């Protein structure tokens, strides 16, 4: 691999690792707040035990996210100096606001963890809510900066290539900001909800009498299911935005080669970039035109109208898009089934088959999340700032980038090992609280 590919691979690995903890910082506080509210209302010690354990898990993952996020900030400057020279003054505000939100989250998480019985109950619950709000804002500000890379705004390009007439508010509130932050925020709740529900689903299959796991599963599943049902709406908004502002990305995601009216929606298939055809694909006539423009006769641009050097890697973008959409549909279907069953039977669906299904799909939210970011980042190539700066022009001239790539790979593997170890010790194998009495097993759903 050349140095550009090593730089891109290192950035991709760092982002793929960090995003796992970033979404936990957004999603887990909601579960924590729900458990805390239930404890305040019922005074049932089981809810208190659950709130404390989720708080410990949030703190552990928050700490690792802080480490990986710090690494990313250094990598932006070291690997992509030209990007930072030009983009830094433009998107400095959302990055600064993200730092402010991050510190707020850390402060209020500390109050929540160590303030129980030391501050008033209202202040203690308020600190948990502030962890939720600041965590969500932190993610929104970072994604706003990434959205600017997709739809740059708030500046002018001078003849010498420098950025002038900078408007940081216009840059942060760029055209992609709303759809991208909405899609990502809902994805965080979906991912965390199903991941936590999946863990407790497996535990319930082994210990169906566990009141702790039943509470945890019920809260997490509802959060994940509701988010999964909302996600197609934000996905539709994102698709329409991309069709207008990044038609090349849409063409790559759908592997559409020919510009045409009544463009088909491609399901599955393997694109061949040499022959510019798709193998084993199922096409829904006019589906893409309807999805993108709500008009079956609308014209959608194909990849053949774009020079090859300006096209993103089609195979990677298309397959990642298919994975993301496929998992999203599956989670939404399972979520709808579970919620309807719960509503009809007036109790959580805790049958073994349903628990097995939730356990199996639990990790898939993270897979869809990573696939979505592949579509966002790889689909923008060869641009680091869409239409303004190419990725190859932003990379550092320093050679030997294989060395930091190898070093950071080892670092992330070590961090992942200790994360699993700490979660297992302090969350899942923690001493049980006062809620030790088993409950009667639920009937098979």
Beta strands, then each sheet from edge to edge (+ up, - down):
strand 1: 156-157
strand 2: 163-164
strand 3: 260-261
strand 4: 265-272
strand 5: 277-284
strand 6: 299-300
strand 7: 383-385
strand 8: 389-390
sheet 1: 1+ 2-
sheet 2: 3+ 6-
sheet 3: 4+ 5-
sheet 4: 7+ 8-
end
